[in-house]
Amino acid sequence: MIHVIERPATPEQISEMLESLGSYIKLAVDVERGILAGGGELHADCEARLLEGRSEQTDIWGADWIPETQEVRFEALINIRSRQSNPSMTILDADLRRRVESVARSLLEE
């Protein structure tokens, strides 16, 4: 199940987002709006949920959240963006990684 999270996630939401993959949650994080979509099997599915709202594609970045270790990982196919100077699946810009991590932690960390 994919949830759009605008306030700290409830334990029930975390559990539902874990249903697809079990040990981690795929995320699409809107760094401008400070929200995320999480769950499902693909980062692109989460990205699509944000795009259905007011999010702009250039503001959305893919990551994973590992609840057990409270870790954020910054690799996703949706991050490959030559026009935004990110030709890699990994978010290369350190400041952007910090922004993605900040949003993820503020909404998902226990």
C-alpha positions as CSV (number, residue, x, y, z in Angstrom):
1,M,0.0,0.0,0.0
2,I,1.3,3.5,-0.9
3,H,0.6,6.3,1.5
4,V,1.2,10.0,1.0
5,I,2.7,11.2,4.3
6,E,2.4,14.8,5.3
7,R,2.6,14.4,9.1
8,P,4.6,11.9,11.1
9,A,3.5,8.4,10.0
10,T,1.5,6.2,12.4
11,P,2.7,2.7,13.2
12,E,-0.2,1.4,11.1
13,Q,0.9,3.4,8.1
14,I,4.5,2.1,8.5
15,S,3.2,-1.4,8.7
16,E,1.1,-1.0,5.6
17,M,3.9,0.5,3.6
18,L,6.1,-2.5,4.6
19,E,3.6,-5.0,3.2
20,S,5.1,-5.0,-0.3
21,L,8.8,-5.5,0.5
22,G,8.9,-6.5,4.1
23,S,12.1,-5.0,5.4
24,Y,12.2,-1.6,3.8
25,I,10.0,1.0,2.2
26,K,10.4,2.6,-1.2
27,L,10.0,6.4,-1.1
28,A,9.5,9.3,-3.3
29,V,10.3,12.5,-1.4
30,D,9.2,16.0,-2.4
31,V,12.0,18.1,-1.0
32,E,10.2,21.4,-1.6
33,R,6.9,20.5,0.0
34,G,8.5,18.3,2.8
35,I,6.2,15.3,2.1
36,L,6.7,11.8,0.8
37,A,4.9,8.8,-0.7
38,G,6.0,5.4,0.5
39,G,5.2,1.8,-0.1
40,G,4.6,-0.3,-3.1
41,E,7.2,-2.1,-5.2
42,L,8.6,0.8,-7.3
43,H,9.8,4.3,-6.6
44,A,8.0,5.3,-9.8
45,D,4.6,4.3,-8.2
46,C,5.3,6.5,-5.2
47,E,6.4,9.3,-7.5
48,A,3.2,9.0,-9.5
49,R,1.2,9.4,-6.3
50,L,3.0,12.7,-5.5
51,L,2.5,13.9,-9.1
52,E,-1.2,13.4,-8.8
53,G,-1.1,16.1,-6.1
54,R,0.7,19.4,-6.4
55,S,4.3,18.0,-6.5
56,E,6.6,18.9,-9.4
57,Q,8.7,16.1,-10.8
58,T,12.0,18.1,-10.5
59,D,11.3,18.2,-6.7
60,I,10.8,14.5,-6.2
61,W,13.7,12.1,-5.4
62,G,13.8,8.4,-4.7
63,A,15.1,6.8,-1.6
64,D,14.5,3.8,0.7
65,W,13.7,3.7,4.4
66,I,14.8,0.8,6.5
67,P,12.8,0.9,9.7
68,E,14.8,-1.6,11.7
69,T,18.0,0.5,11.4
70,Q,16.3,3.9,10.9
71,E,18.5,4.3,7.8
72,V,17.9,6.2,4.5
73,R,19.4,4.9,1.3
74,F,19.5,7.2,-1.8
75,E,19.3,4.9,-4.8
76,A,16.4,4.8,-7.2
77,L,15.9,4.7,-11.0
78,I,13.8,7.9,-10.7
79,N,17.0,9.7,-9.6
80,I,18.7,9.4,-13.0
81,R,18.4,12.9,-14.3
82,S,21.1,14.3,-16.5
83,R,19.2,17.6,-16.9
84,Q,19.5,18.1,-13.1
85,S,23.1,17.1,-13.0
86,N,22.4,13.6,-11.5
87,P,23.3,11.0,-14.1
88,S,23.3,8.2,-11.4
89,M,20.7,6.2,-9.5
90,T,22.3,7.5,-6.4
91,I,21.6,11.1,-5.4
92,L,25.0,12.7,-5.9
93,D,24.5,16.1,-4.3
94,A,25.3,16.0,-0.6
95,D,22.9,18.9,0.2
96,L,20.1,17.2,-1.7
97,R,20.7,13.9,0.2
98,R,20.5,15.8,3.5
99,R,17.2,17.4,2.4
100,V,15.8,14.0,1.4
101,E,17.0,12.4,4.7
102,S,15.6,15.3,6.7
103,V,12.1,14.9,5.2
104,A,12.2,11.1,5.6
105,R,13.4,11.2,9.2
106,S,10.9,13.9,10.2
107,L,8.0,11.8,8.8
108,L,9.1,8.2,9.5
109,E,11.6,8.0,12.3
110,E,10.3,6.5,15.6
